[in-house]
Amino acid sequence: PGKQKKGEKGGLGEDDSVRLKFRILSGQVFERLMRVCITRMDAFLASYLELGSGDKGAKVNPQSSPRWKKASPIIKAYVKSVVSFSDTLTDAVMVHMLLR
């Protein structure tokens, strides 16, 4: 126990065993959170992976980013969660938003 030095592991998000638990009590808050996560994740990932802002229709290989190796487990977990979430959807509006 002591202060961590710069570059040492153990900070938030650096250890795979760190799990944050929280509960969303409002259906409206949950819906808005899901909308943001689903509709803006591609832009966030493109920015984080520094893929550039070229043509919107242009295909980009995320594996070409030097950050891909570190981010890929998180991205794969996100995609898996979205697919799992889509299996539970019953609201047509949410299904439409997810498929857009």
All heavy atoms as an XYZ file, in Angstrom:
775
protein
N       0.825     -1.185      0.000
C       0.000      0.000      0.000
C       0.860      1.235      0.000
O       1.721      1.396      0.780
C      -0.826     -0.073      1.258
C      -0.673     -1.454      1.794
C       0.480     -2.056      1.124
N       0.709      2.083     -0.754
C       1.414      3.333     -0.895
C       0.872      3.985     -2.139
O       0.041      3.433     -2.832
N       1.393      5.128     -2.418
C       0.915      5.820     -3.613
C       1.464      5.142     -4.855
O       2.607      4.694     -4.872
C       1.343      7.282     -3.573
C       0.621      8.057     -2.494
C       0.893      9.515     -2.627
C       0.097     10.268     -1.586
N       0.273     11.686     -1.696
N       0.627      5.096     -5.870
C       1.072      4.506     -7.121
C       1.935      5.500     -7.868
O       1.705      6.706     -7.828
C      -0.127      4.142     -7.992
C      -0.893      2.974     -7.475
C      -2.059      2.653     -8.395
O      -2.457      3.449     -9.220
N      -2.590      1.468     -8.222
N       2.912      4.980     -8.553
C       3.762      5.818     -9.379
C       3.141      5.935    -10.758
O       2.348      5.104    -11.168
C       5.157      5.200     -9.490
C       5.874      5.159     -8.161
C       7.226      4.532     -8.335
C       7.912      4.411     -6.982
N       9.168      3.696     -7.071
N       3.519      6.970    -11.465
C       3.020      7.160    -12.817
C       3.313      5.943    -13.667
O       4.399      5.399    -13.617
C       3.707      8.370    -13.449
C       2.811      9.516    -13.698
C       3.533     10.595    -14.432
C       2.600     11.750    -14.633
N       3.235     12.874    -15.241
N       2.324      5.511    -14.428
C       2.518      4.385    -15.323
C       2.230      3.034    -14.688
O       2.199      2.030    -15.377
N       2.019      2.971    -13.375
C       1.708      1.698    -12.730
C       0.250      1.344    -12.965
O      -0.606      2.220    -13.009
C       1.956      1.767    -11.222
C       3.402      1.686    -10.843
C       3.576      1.611     -9.325
O       2.617      1.853     -8.584
O       4.693      1.319     -8.915
N      -0.011      0.065    -13.108
C      -1.389     -0.386    -13.289
C      -2.148     -0.266    -11.978
O      -1.565     -0.178    -10.927
C      -1.412     -1.826    -13.779
C      -1.085     -1.929    -15.234
C      -1.562     -3.237    -15.766
C      -1.452     -3.183    -17.267
N      -2.348     -4.051    -17.923
N      -3.436     -0.322    -12.080
C      -4.261     -0.298    -10.881
C      -5.265      0.826    -10.881
O      -6.144      0.873    -10.050
N      -5.151      1.746    -11.839
C      -6.117      2.824    -11.916
C      -7.432      2.321    -12.472
O      -7.530      1.227    -13.012
N      -8.463      3.113    -12.346
C      -9.786      2.753    -12.825
C      -9.742      2.460    -14.314
O      -9.212      3.233    -15.095
C     -10.771      3.895    -12.552
C     -12.217      3.618    -12.863
C     -12.729      2.464    -12.021
C     -13.047      4.846    -12.600
N     -10.264      1.324    -14.710
C     -10.314      0.970    -16.107
C      -9.087      0.238    -16.612
O      -9.049     -0.220    -17.729
N      -8.067      0.126    -15.803
C      -6.852     -0.548    -16.237
C      -6.847     -2.008    -15.837
O      -6.061     -2.782    -16.329
C      -5.628      0.144    -15.652
C      -5.414      1.548    -16.193
C      -4.200      2.213    -15.588
O      -3.398      1.524    -14.934
O      -4.051      3.420    -15.773
N      -7.693     -2.391    -14.920
C      -7.727     -3.764    -14.433
C      -9.034     -4.392    -14.867
O     -10.105     -3.872    -14.588
C      -7.612     -3.756    -12.899
C      -7.588     -5.153    -12.310
O      -7.607     -6.139    -13.077
O      -7.549     -5.254    -11.075
N      -8.952     -5.521    -15.568
C     -10.157     -6.169    -16.079
C     -11.095     -6.627    -14.965
O     -12.263     -6.855    -15.197
C      -9.790     -7.370    -16.951
C      -9.181     -6.935    -18.271
O      -9.433     -5.791    -18.680
O      -8.465     -7.752    -18.877
N     -10.583     -6.794    -13.756
C     -11.415     -7.301    -12.677
C     -12.244     -6.205    -12.013
O     -13.065     -6.487    -11.169
C     -10.554     -8.014    -11.629
O      -9.708     -7.090    -10.984
N     -12.036     -4.953    -12.374
C     -12.796     -3.849    -11.783
C     -14.187     -3.847    -12.385
O     -14.360     -3.804    -13.592
C     -12.104     -2.495    -12.048
C     -12.989     -1.348    -11.587
C     -10.766     -2.439    -11.357
N     -15.188     -3.930    -11.552
C     -16.582     -3.900    -12.003
C     -17.308     -2.808    -11.235
O     -17.324     -2.805    -10.013
C     -17.282     -5.235    -11.712
C     -16.629     -6.414    -12.355
C     -17.285     -6.688    -13.673
N     -16.712     -7.919    -14.195
C     -16.531     -8.112    -15.473
N     -16.877     -7.205    -16.329
N     -15.999     -9.222    -15.892
N     -17.894     -1.899    -11.977
C     -18.685     -0.846    -11.358
C     -20.151     -1.245    -11.456
O     -20.619     -1.652    -12.507
C     -18.451      0.484    -12.058
C     -17.019      0.995    -12.053
C     -16.921      2.279    -12.850
C     -16.523      1.211    -10.639
N     -20.859     -1.136    -10.361
C     -22.278     -1.486    -10.358
C     -23.100     -0.232    -10.124
O     -22.761      0.593     -9.298
C     -22.570     -2.511     -9.262
C     -21.922     -3.846     -9.529
C     -22.310     -4.852     -8.481
C     -21.639     -6.169     -8.787
N     -22.047     -7.222     -7.879
N     -24.159     -0.110    -10.875
C     -25.092      0.985    -10.691
C     -26.452      0.530    -11.166
O     -26.582     -0.456    -11.880
C     -24.634      2.246    -11.439
C     -24.461      2.049    -12.913
C     -25.496      2.318    -13.776
C     -23.256      1.602    -13.432
C     -25.353      2.135    -15.139
C     -23.098      1.424    -14.797
C     -24.149      1.692    -15.644
N     -27.461      1.246    -10.775
C     -28.828      0.900    -11.124
C     -29.513      2.127    -11.712
O     -29.418      3.217    -11.168
C     -29.579      0.449     -9.874
C     -30.957     -0.083    -10.174
C     -31.686     -0.468     -8.945
N     -30.916     -1.513     -8.244
C     -31.366     -2.185     -7.216
N     -32.560     -1.922     -6.746
N     -30.646     -3.106     -6.645
N     -30.193      1.927    -12.828
C     -30.960      3.003    -13.456
C     -32.417      2.767    -13.094
O     -33.005      1.766    -13.490
C     -30.755      3.004    -14.982
C     -29.276      3.219    -15.307
C     -31.616      4.078    -15.634
C     -28.934      3.059    -16.762
N     -32.969      3.684    -12.317
C     -34.321      3.498    -11.787
C     -35.411      4.032    -12.701
O     -36.568      3.651    -12.572
C     -34.424      4.160    -10.415
C     -33.468      3.606     -9.362
C     -33.580      4.390     -8.067
C     -33.745      2.130     -9.111
N     -35.064      4.910    -13.632
C     -36.064      5.528    -14.492
C     -36.019      4.910    -15.892
O     -34.953      4.805    -16.502
C     -35.791      7.032    -14.585
O     -36.530      7.606    -15.635
N     -37.183      4.538    -16.391
C     -37.270      4.008    -17.747
C     -36.865      5.035    -18.790
O     -36.238      4.704    -19.792
N     -37.203      6.301    -18.550
C     -36.834      7.367    -19.480
C     -35.322      7.537    -19.538
O     -34.756      7.709    -20.612
C     -37.475      8.688    -19.072
C     -38.891      8.852    -19.516
C     -39.388     10.249    -19.196
O     -39.048     10.809    -18.152
N     -40.186     10.793    -20.083
N     -34.675      7.509    -18.397
C     -33.218      7.658    -18.351
C     -32.564      6.481    -19.072
O     -31.630      6.657    -19.860
C     -32.710      7.767    -16.896
C     -31.197      7.714    -16.834
C     -33.235      9.043    -16.252
N     -33.068      5.284    -18.836
C     -32.526      4.099    -19.498
C     -32.671      4.218    -21.013
O     -31.724      3.956    -21.764
C     -33.231      2.838    -18.997
C     -32.771      1.603    -19.697
C     -31.546      1.027    -19.384
C     -33.552      1.014    -20.674
C     -31.110     -0.108    -20.038
C     -33.130     -0.127    -21.337
C     -31.903     -0.686    -21.015
N     -33.852      4.630    -21.476
C     -34.084      4.758    -22.916
C     -33.148      5.788    -23.532
O     -32.543      5.549    -24.583
C     -35.535      5.149    -23.190
C     -35.841      5.232    -24.663
C     -37.287      5.584    -24.943
O     -38.166      5.274    -24.113
O     -37.534      6.173    -26.010
N     -32.986      6.929    -22.891
C     -32.088      7.962    -23.415
C     -30.635      7.502    -23.422
O     -29.895      7.765    -24.372
C     -32.234      9.250    -22.609
C     -33.538      9.940    -22.884
C     -33.699     11.196    -22.088
N     -35.008     11.771    -22.305
C     -35.510     12.747    -21.600
N     -34.823     13.266    -20.603
N     -36.704     13.215    -21.865
N     -30.238      6.814    -22.375
C     -28.875      6.279    -22.308
C     -28.632      5.287    -23.445
O     -27.600      5.326    -24.116
C     -28.634      5.610    -20.953
C     -27.274      4.962    -20.758
C     -26.173      6.004    -20.811
C     -27.233      4.222    -19.431
N     -29.585      4.420    -23.683
C     -29.451      3.442    -24.759
C     -29.407      4.132    -26.125
O     -28.631      3.745    -26.992
C     -30.589      2.422    -24.711
C     -30.524      1.494    -23.523
S     -28.943      0.660    -23.314
C     -28.859     -0.316    -24.787
N     -30.220      5.156    -26.298
C     -30.197      5.900    -27.563
C     -28.816      6.495    -27.819
O     -28.281      6.392    -28.922
C     -31.230      7.020    -27.560
C     -32.620      6.579    -27.812
C     -33.548      7.809    -27.852
N     -34.921      7.415    -27.729
C     -35.702      7.159    -28.782
N     -35.222      7.267    -29.989
N     -36.948      6.790    -28.593
N     -28.252      7.117    -26.810
C     -26.929      7.732    -26.964
C     -25.884      6.658    -27.253
O     -25.055      6.808    -28.162
C     -26.544      8.549    -25.706
C     -25.081      8.949    -25.737
C     -27.432      9.775    -25.591
N     -25.913      5.581    -26.506
C     -24.924      4.511    -26.697
C     -25.005      3.907    -28.090
O     -23.977      3.650    -28.718
C     -25.123      3.412    -25.653
S     -24.652      3.903    -23.996
N     -26.196      3.698    -28.572
C     -26.357      3.038    -29.861
C     -26.112      3.994    -31.027
O     -25.442      3.648    -31.992
C     -27.742      2.380    -29.962
C     -27.802      1.202    -28.975
C     -28.038      1.911    -31.377
C     -29.168      0.619    -28.788
N     -26.623      5.204    -30.935
C     -26.527      6.115    -32.081
C     -25.189      6.832    -32.199
O     -24.830      7.267    -33.286
C     -27.647      7.175    -32.040
O     -27.534      7.934    -30.843
C     -29.010      6.532    -32.142
N     -24.444      6.942    -31.118
C     -23.195      7.721    -31.180
C     -21.930      6.901    -30.974
O     -20.833      7.447    -31.002
C     -23.247      8.846    -30.158
C     -24.376      9.805    -30.472
C     -24.326     11.015    -29.642
N     -25.450     11.879    -29.969
C     -25.831     12.859    -29.226
N     -25.198     13.124    -28.110
N     -26.859     13.607    -29.582
N     -22.075      5.604    -30.762
C     -20.898      4.792    -30.483
C     -19.940      4.748    -31.665
O     -18.729      4.766    -31.485
C     -21.298      3.375    -30.066
C     -20.130      2.540    -29.604
S     -19.154      3.251    -28.250
C     -20.236      3.052    -26.879
N     -20.456      4.703    -32.880
C     -19.564      4.650    -34.041
C     -18.677      5.891    -34.128
O     -17.478      5.793    -34.393
C     -20.348      4.435    -35.328
C     -21.346      5.538    -35.613
O     -21.827      6.180    -34.657
O     -21.651      5.753    -36.801
N     -19.249      7.064    -33.868
C     -18.460      8.298    -33.895
C     -17.439      8.315    -32.763
O     -16.280      8.721    -32.959
C     -19.377      9.516    -33.784
N     -17.844      7.852    -31.577
C     -16.915      7.797    -30.450
C     -15.741      6.864    -30.765
O     -14.587      7.204    -30.549
C     -17.626      7.326    -29.179
C     -16.667      6.969    -28.089
C     -16.007      7.958    -27.378
C     -16.388      5.646    -27.793
C     -15.095      7.637    -26.390
C     -15.479      5.313    -26.807
C     -14.830      6.307    -26.096
N     -16.050      5.682    -31.288
C     -14.986      4.723    -31.589
C     -14.064      5.232    -32.688
O     -12.844      5.058    -32.609
C     -15.579      3.370    -31.975
C     -16.250      2.617    -30.843
C     -16.903      1.347    -31.368
C     -15.282      2.307    -29.728
N     -14.617      5.851    -33.710
C     -13.786      6.419    -34.778
C     -12.849      7.483    -34.215
O     -11.671      7.543    -34.577
C     -14.660      7.002    -35.882
N     -13.355      8.284    -33.297
C     -12.528      9.308    -32.667
C     -11.458      8.684    -31.782
O     -10.279      9.045    -31.862
C     -13.409     10.246    -31.840
O     -12.621     11.154    -31.115
N     -11.850      7.731    -30.930
C     -10.900      7.085    -30.025
C      -9.815      6.331    -30.785
O      -8.636      6.390    -30.438
C     -11.616      6.126    -29.077
C     -10.650      5.391    -28.188
C     -10.089      6.021    -27.076
C     -10.262      4.084    -28.476
C      -9.178      5.360    -26.276
C      -9.355      3.425    -27.671
C      -8.808      4.065    -26.575
O      -7.894      3.416    -25.790
N     -10.224      5.640    -31.843
C      -9.257      4.861    -32.620
C      -8.499      5.719    -33.629
O      -7.639      5.225    -34.343
C      -9.966      3.712    -33.350
C     -10.577      2.642    -32.451
C     -11.381      1.652    -33.276
C      -9.512      1.924    -31.637
N      -8.838      7.010    -33.673
C      -8.183      7.973    -34.563
C      -8.254      7.494    -36.008
O      -7.250      7.421    -36.714
C      -6.737      8.211    -34.123
C      -6.645      8.796    -32.731
C      -5.218      8.889    -32.202
O      -4.330      8.181    -32.712
O      -5.016      9.676    -31.268
N      -9.475      7.161    -36.444
C      -9.670      6.638    -37.791
C      -9.881      7.728    -38.826
O     -10.018      7.441    -39.998
C     -10.856      5.667    -37.808
C     -10.673      4.421    -36.955
C     -11.938      3.578    -36.964
C      -9.484      3.603    -37.418
N      -9.911      8.951    -38.393
C     -10.085     10.052    -39.330
C     -11.547     10.306    -39.621
O     -12.415      9.501    -39.329
N     -11.814     11.425    -40.198
C     -13.196     11.811    -40.488
C     -13.412     11.908    -41.988
O     -14.112     12.771    -42.452
C     -13.526     13.142    -39.809
O     -12.648     14.142    -40.299
N     -12.828     11.013    -42.742
C     -12.959     11.024    -44.204
C     -14.395     10.952    -44.648
O     -15.306     11.403    -43.968
N     -14.618     10.368    -45.794
C     -15.971     10.245    -46.330
C     -16.836      9.414    -45.407
O     -16.413      8.391    -44.896
C     -15.937      9.569    -47.707
C     -15.206     10.423    -48.737
O     -15.233     11.653    -48.595
O     -14.617      9.836    -49.675
N     -18.078      9.840    -45.227
C     -18.993      9.096    -44.355
C     -19.235      7.695    -44.878
O     -19.395      6.761    -44.122
C     -20.316      9.841    -44.216
C     -20.267     10.924    -43.191
C     -21.560     10.918    -42.427
C     -21.469     11.944    -41.329
N     -21.935     11.468    -40.080
N     -19.276      7.518    -46.181
C     -19.562      6.219    -46.768
C     -18.331      5.343    -46.938
O     -18.437      4.179    -47.285
N     -17.151      5.903    -46.697
C     -15.917      5.146    -46.901
C     -15.754      4.083    -45.821
O     -16.060      4.309    -44.657
C     -14.720      6.087    -46.883
N     -15.284      2.914    -46.233
C     -15.040      1.839    -45.278
C     -13.654      2.022    -44.676
O     -12.695      2.328    -45.378
C     -15.144      0.485    -45.967
C     -16.544      0.162    -46.422
C     -16.624     -1.207    -47.035
C     -18.049     -1.489    -47.473
N     -18.164     -2.815    -48.073
N     -13.579      1.832    -43.372
C     -12.315      1.982    -42.658
C     -12.088      0.729    -41.831
O     -13.012      0.211    -41.202
C     -12.366      3.223    -41.724
C     -11.079      3.370    -40.957
C     -12.670      4.475    -42.516
N     -10.878      0.246    -41.825
C     -10.535     -0.935    -41.047
C     -10.073     -0.498    -39.660
O      -8.997      0.083    -39.534
C      -9.437     -1.730    -41.754
C      -9.089     -3.005    -41.025
O      -9.637     -3.301    -39.967
N      -8.169     -3.752    -41.580
N     -10.850     -0.759    -38.610
C     -10.454     -0.325    -37.268
C      -9.177     -1.005    -36.782
O      -8.471     -0.479    -35.929
C     -11.642     -0.703    -36.389
C     -12.402     -1.705    -37.164
C     -12.123     -1.460    -38.607
N      -8.846     -2.173    -37.342
C      -7.637     -2.870    -36.927
C      -6.375     -2.145    -37.376
O      -5.283     -2.468    -36.915
C      -7.643     -4.298    -37.455
C      -8.734     -5.134    -36.825
C      -8.822     -6.518    -37.422
O      -8.343     -6.767    -38.522
N      -9.436     -7.433    -36.690
N      -6.519     -1.151    -38.235
C      -5.360     -0.379    -38.676
C      -4.921      0.635    -37.619
O      -3.853      1.208    -37.721
C      -5.673      0.339    -39.991
O      -6.691      1.305    -39.795
N      -5.742      0.834    -36.602
C      -5.411      1.774    -35.536
C      -4.456      1.134    -34.534
O      -4.622     -0.024    -34.157
C      -6.680      2.194    -34.793
O      -6.350      2.902    -33.614
N      -3.454      1.898    -34.071
C      -2.566      1.372    -33.030
C      -3.298      1.114    -31.710
O      -2.833      0.344    -30.882
C      -1.501      2.448    -32.861
C      -1.892      3.598    -33.695
C      -3.056      3.213    -34.536
N      -4.441      1.725    -31.520
C      -5.213      1.541    -30.285
C      -6.128      0.316    -30.340
O      -6.771     -0.020    -29.355
C      -6.064      2.776    -30.005
C      -5.244      3.993    -29.652
C      -6.154      5.149    -29.372
N      -5.429      6.242    -28.766
C      -5.995      7.334    -28.323
N      -7.298      7.487    -28.415
N      -5.283      8.285    -27.784
N      -6.232     -0.324    -31.493
C      -7.168     -1.429    -31.661
C      -6.916     -2.557    -30.678
O      -7.833     -3.092    -30.085
C      -7.145     -1.963    -33.086
C      -8.003     -3.175    -33.245
C      -7.585     -4.459    -33.377
C      -9.428     -3.232    -33.218
N      -8.652     -5.310    -33.458
C      -9.806     -4.572    -33.364
C     -10.427     -2.274    -33.099
C     -11.127     -4.984    -33.391
C     -11.744     -2.692    -33.127
C     -12.084     -4.018    -33.271
N      -5.673     -2.946    -30.509
C      -5.359     -4.100    -29.661
C      -5.878     -3.894    -28.236
O      -6.440     -4.801    -27.631
C      -3.853     -4.359    -29.653
C      -3.483     -5.639    -28.951
C      -2.002     -5.927    -29.102
C      -1.662     -7.235    -28.428
N      -0.258     -7.581    -28.561
N      -5.717     -2.689    -27.728
C      -6.172     -2.394    -26.369
C      -7.702     -2.274    -26.302
O      -8.325     -2.696    -25.329
C      -5.537     -1.099    -25.872
C      -5.857     -0.766    -24.443
C      -5.117      0.468    -23.978
C      -5.409      0.763    -22.525
N      -4.702      1.954    -22.054
N      -8.303     -1.727    -27.336
C      -9.743     -1.454    -27.323
C     -10.592     -2.633    -27.785
O     -11.780     -2.698    -27.466
C     -10.048     -0.242    -28.196
N     -10.027     -3.569    -28.519
C     -10.843     -4.618    -29.130
C     -11.637     -5.466    -28.137
O     -12.802     -5.771    -28.407
C     -10.005     -5.505    -30.052
O      -9.063     -6.248    -29.325
N     -11.096     -5.852    -26.971
C     -11.938     -6.621    -26.040
C     -13.155     -5.831    -25.551
O     -14.240     -6.381    -25.390
C     -11.003     -6.953    -24.872
C      -9.630     -6.759    -25.386
C      -9.730     -5.748    -26.479
N     -12.970     -4.538    -25.352
C     -14.073     -3.688    -24.895
C     -15.112     -3.538    -26.003
O     -16.316     -3.625    -25.768
C     -13.541     -2.316    -24.442
C     -12.610     -2.494    -23.248
C     -14.682     -1.354    -24.113
C     -11.779     -1.289    -22.920
N     -14.645     -3.342    -27.225
C     -15.552     -3.179    -28.360
C     -16.321     -4.471    -28.605
O     -17.531     -4.450    -28.850
C     -14.767     -2.736    -29.610
C     -14.182     -1.341    -29.377
C     -15.655     -2.763    -30.849
C     -13.168     -0.906    -30.407
N     -15.641     -5.592    -28.522
C     -16.310     -6.887    -28.716
C     -17.359     -7.115    -27.637
O     -18.452     -7.605    -27.919
C     -15.283     -8.011    -28.728
C     -14.456     -8.011    -29.990
C     -13.379     -9.074    -29.943
C     -12.489     -8.993    -31.170
N     -11.415     -9.989    -31.141
N     -17.057     -6.743    -26.399
C     -18.032     -6.883    -25.305
C     -19.229     -5.966    -25.544
O     -20.379     -6.357    -25.285
C     -17.370     -6.576    -23.970
N     -18.979     -4.758    -26.043
C     -20.059     -3.817    -26.344
C     -20.991     -4.401    -27.414
O     -22.212     -4.400    -27.260
C     -19.496     -2.473    -26.809
C     -20.541     -1.557    -27.391
C     -21.419     -0.875    -26.568
C     -20.673     -1.399    -28.763
C     -22.401     -0.046    -27.090
C     -21.648     -0.583    -29.301
C     -22.505      0.098    -28.456
O     -23.469      0.903    -28.982
N     -20.396     -4.912    -28.500
C     -21.200     -5.471    -29.587
C     -22.002     -6.667    -29.084
O     -23.192     -6.808    -29.392
C     -20.313     -5.850    -30.791
C     -21.096     -6.634    -31.830
C     -19.709     -4.605    -31.409
N     -21.369     -7.509    -28.285
C     -22.062     -8.665    -27.722
C     -23.241     -8.221    -26.848
O     -24.329     -8.798    -26.895
C     -21.077     -9.495    -26.903
C     -21.580    -10.828    -26.477
C     -20.471    -11.603    -25.776
C     -20.920    -12.964    -25.353
N     -19.850    -13.718    -24.688
N     -23.046     -7.175    -26.064
C     -24.104     -6.650    -25.202
C     -25.255     -6.065    -26.018
O     -26.420     -6.238    -25.668
C     -23.550     -5.582    -24.262
O     -22.625     -6.140    -23.383
N     -24.931     -5.367    -27.106
C     -25.975     -4.783    -27.950
C     -26.802     -5.895    -28.600
O     -28.027     -5.808    -28.659
C     -25.376     -3.837    -29.020
C     -26.414     -3.456    -30.058
C     -24.813     -2.590    -28.361
N     -26.141     -6.944    -29.055
C     -26.865     -8.066    -29.657
C     -27.762     -8.730    -28.614
O     -28.924     -9.027    -28.872
C     -25.884     -9.079    -30.288
C     -26.604    -10.355    -30.691
C     -25.185     -8.454    -31.484
N     -27.231     -8.934    -27.423
C     -28.014     -9.527    -26.342
C     -29.200     -8.631    -25.983
O     -30.317     -9.110    -25.782
C     -27.124     -9.743    -25.119
O     -27.859    -10.237    -24.048
N     -28.961     -7.334    -25.922
C     -30.016     -6.370    -25.629
C     -31.095     -6.413    -26.707
O     -32.290     -6.363    -26.413
C     -29.429     -4.961    -25.511
C     -30.446     -3.877    -25.394
C     -31.210     -3.738    -24.249
C     -30.648     -2.983    -26.432
C     -32.154     -2.724    -24.131
C     -31.585     -1.968    -26.336
C     -32.336     -1.845    -25.182
N     -30.676     -6.533    -27.969
C     -31.648     -6.537    -29.064
C     -32.595     -7.734    -28.983
O     -33.734     -7.653    -29.429
C     -30.942     -6.511    -30.417
O     -30.281     -7.737    -30.649
N     -32.125     -8.829    -28.403
C     -32.980    -10.002    -28.231
C     -34.130     -9.745    -27.256
O     -35.147    -10.427    -27.303
C     -32.172    -11.199    -27.725
C     -31.276    -11.792    -28.793
O     -31.519    -11.528    -29.992
O     -30.332    -12.508    -28.426
N     -33.964     -8.772    -26.373
C     -34.969     -8.502    -25.348
C     -35.950     -7.398    -25.740
O     -36.902     -7.157    -25.013
C     -34.299     -8.095    -24.018
O     -33.650     -6.832    -24.186
C     -33.305     -9.145    -23.563
N     -35.710     -6.731    -26.866
C     -36.540     -5.583    -27.240
C     -37.949     -5.998    -27.641
O     -38.142     -6.950    -28.379
C     -35.897     -4.819    -28.397
C     -34.632     -4.064    -28.072
C     -34.088     -3.398    -29.332
C     -34.866     -3.026    -27.003
N     -38.903     -5.231    -27.148
C     -40.292     -5.436    -27.537
C     -40.894     -4.152    -28.110
O     -41.891     -4.202    -28.816
C     -41.146     -5.874    -26.330
O     -41.027     -4.903    -25.299
C     -40.699     -7.229    -25.821
N     -40.281     -3.002    -27.826
C     -40.774     -1.712    -28.297
C     -40.307     -1.485    -29.740
O     -39.110     -1.506    -30.031
C     -40.246     -0.599    -27.391
C     -40.737      0.782    -27.780
O     -41.776      0.867    -28.468
O     -40.085      1.771    -27.399
N     -41.241     -1.262    -30.640
C     -40.929     -1.099    -32.063
C     -40.008      0.103    -32.316
O     -39.157      0.056    -33.193
C     -42.216     -0.952    -32.862
N     -40.163      1.166    -31.549
C     -39.321      2.350    -31.718
C     -37.860      2.022    -31.410
O     -36.952      2.422    -32.144
C     -39.820      3.523    -30.819
C     -38.869      4.691    -30.865
C     -41.216      3.921    -31.220
N     -37.637      1.284    -30.346
C     -36.264      0.902    -29.980
C     -35.669     -0.050    -31.027
O     -34.502      0.069    -31.377
C     -36.226      0.247    -28.598
C     -36.496      1.211    -27.464
S     -35.197      2.436    -27.251
C     -33.939      1.474    -26.456
N     -36.452     -0.960    -31.536
C     -35.974     -1.880    -32.570
C     -35.590     -1.084    -33.818
O     -34.530     -1.308    -34.395
C     -37.039     -2.956    -32.915
C     -36.613     -3.776    -34.122
C     -37.284     -3.858    -31.710
N     -36.429     -0.148    -34.201
C     -36.154      0.699    -35.366
C     -34.862      1.477    -35.162
O     -34.020      1.560    -36.065
C     -37.332      1.645    -35.627
C     -37.077      2.590    -36.748
N     -37.070      2.207    -38.066
C     -36.786      3.926    -36.742
C     -36.804      3.252    -38.831
N     -36.625      4.293    -38.047
N     -34.689      2.078    -33.988
C     -33.488      2.854    -33.694
C     -32.243      1.970    -33.763
O     -31.221      2.366    -34.297
C     -33.601      3.493    -32.311
C     -32.389      4.300    -31.925
S     -32.387      4.816    -30.223
C     -32.332      3.240    -29.396
N     -32.337      0.776    -33.245
C     -31.205     -0.135    -33.227
C     -30.808     -0.551    -34.641
O     -29.620     -0.660    -34.957
C     -31.546     -1.373    -32.397
C     -30.441     -2.400    -32.204
C     -29.290     -1.795    -31.410
C     -30.967     -3.622    -31.496
N     -31.782     -0.750    -35.503
C     -31.498     -1.215    -36.856
C     -31.079     -0.111    -37.813
O     -30.556     -0.390    -38.884
C     -32.720     -1.944    -37.419
C     -33.090     -3.220    -36.692
C     -34.386     -3.797    -37.264
C     -31.974     -4.235    -36.756
N     -31.273      1.147    -37.441
C     -30.891      2.247    -38.325
C     -29.436      2.295    -38.567
O     -28.553      1.952    -38.006
C     -31.311      3.579    -37.756
C     -32.673      3.952    -38.150
C     -32.974      5.364    -37.891
N     -32.585      5.765    -36.535
C     -32.644      6.981    -36.081
N     -33.056      7.938    -36.855
N     -32.295      7.283    -34.869
